[in-house]
Amino acid sequence: MILDAEIKAQLAQYLQLMENDIVLKVSAGDDEVSRDMLALVDELATMSSKIKVEKTTLERTPSFSVNRIGEETGVVFAGVPLGHEFTSLVLALLQVSGRPPKVDQAVIEQIKNLKGTYRFETYVSLTCHNCPDVVQALNVMSVLNPNVSHTMIDGAAFKEEVERKDVMAVPTVFLNGEPFASGRMSLEEILAKLGSTPDASTFEEKDPFDVLVIGGGPAGATAAIYAARKGIRTGIVAERFGGQILDTLGIENFISVKYTEGPKLAASLEEHVKHYNVDIMNLQRAKRLEKKDLIEVELENGAILKSKAVIIATGARWRNLGVPGEAEFKNKGVAYCPHCDGPLFEGKHVAVIGGGNSGVEAAIDLAGIAKHVTVLEFAPELKADAVLQDRLYSLPNVTVIKNAQTKEITGTDKVNGITYIDRATGEEHHIELQGVFVQIGLVPNTEWLEGTVERNRFGEIIVDKRGATNVPGVFAAGDCTDSAYKQIIISMGSGATASLGAFDYLIRN
């Protein structure tokens, strides 16, 4: 039995939502993965009379396709879609059976209007929390447009193929046999990459907002909800809804919720914002802000939005090392997400750069997968919490090097080593390895505000106790500000503060 009792009970409820019969066409061998896949497929068939199973031969073995009766839908799972991909499987069963996907009508039209043939393949690891978003988006496209097909490929089940194609990060997507994209992407982002986007004119026609929020992370979402609840005209511009928490796996300090995961929290934030009358402009980046009679915000697509008050909540991003080799080998051995990409480095030598909490947590995680982990810390001592350091030093396959200044990440077509300078002696050392995980903190997304809003030397926006900046009517919240601590719960609180501050400003002006 592949599924435990609790999961089967939940699954039984979902399968009742199936609308029409479907057929799972299975291509299996006599290997262990094939046996597990057959066990899963047979178990699904026993749980619903709407699921039929047929043996066939597909491009990859082991794999199975999910089809309407008498029709190929192009949705294929190569491997056993458990772990984070189990939800992708459940949604595929429901959507192929005729249950409509939860997608805006405008996006559905974009998908249906795609011309040409799109054969997508996505390489995943079952521990990757970013992969299901991409898998589910491409499956939806396959269900809605007969010219689109999609295969999810579990890298652990097809190691030879992964090595041959030099896949060193997940999710990695190929389109018609050529590399298409790597990393987390929403359905809208995939469509934009295919050239299907709303143009600037759709934004130009918008009336001025009372409050315009820039950023869709915890701070921005909270600010938008607080503004909308006041009954005022609210808009939100988001490069990607959820922001940085999309790249966070386990969240255990979000008070009243013992454990959740970043993508799940991001989806809840978006759902909550959509509950109110908020004009959501997703996949849009702000380029310039100018205070006139109203505050004008220019987007990168050239559109100009106007508002009486603006709340900047553009968050922060992973800080780059800025050394030779980092950019060249990104997704070719240089990675930033140990949860996502760690499984691809099974049995290999890797380095983690950074000795703070995130770096040490990454090293502990990777030690269970990689053959050996080297931690490089610039300072004379690690900065991580004592409990994490104790755990790190207890691991037999971890080496910690302090006072180490990374000089270069080396390689030819992919990473083969790292060069560092011992800051105490000035000596240069080289370590041979196959992966480098960069975990050296955050940098605020505020470069676009150059010359408008006052920032400190780190680029953080300076705010007062109401979230106000030095520009009247412009407020800021979350990780892009000079708040002392960067935490989800603190960002949400500052989003509420800035929104209440903006409302107070509107009343008085």
Secondary structure, 3 states (H helix, E strand, C coil): CCCCHHHHHHHHHHHCCCCCCEEEEEECCCCHHHHHHHHHHHHHHHHCCCEEEEECCCCCCCEEEEEECCEEEEEEEECCCCHHHHHHHHHHHHHHCCCCCCCCHHHHHHHHCCCCCEEEEEEECCCCCCHHHHHHHHHHHHHHCCCEEEEEEECCCCHHHHHHCCCCCCCEEEECCEEEEECCCCHHHHHHHCCCCCCCHHHHCCCCEEEEEECCCHHHHHHHHHHHCCCCCEEEEECCCCHHHHHCCEECCECCECCEEHHHHHHHHHHHHHCCCEEEEECCCEEEEEECCCEEEEECCCCEEEEEEEEECCCEEECCCCCCCCCCCECCCEECCHHHHHHHHCCCEEEEECCCHHHHHHHHHHHCCCCEEEEEECCCCCCCCHHHHHHHHCCCCEEEEECEEEEEEEECCCEEEEEEEECCCCCEEEEECCEEEECCCEEECCHHHCCCCCECCCCCECCCCCCECCCCCEEECHHHECCCCCCHHHHHHHHHHHHHHHHHHHHHC
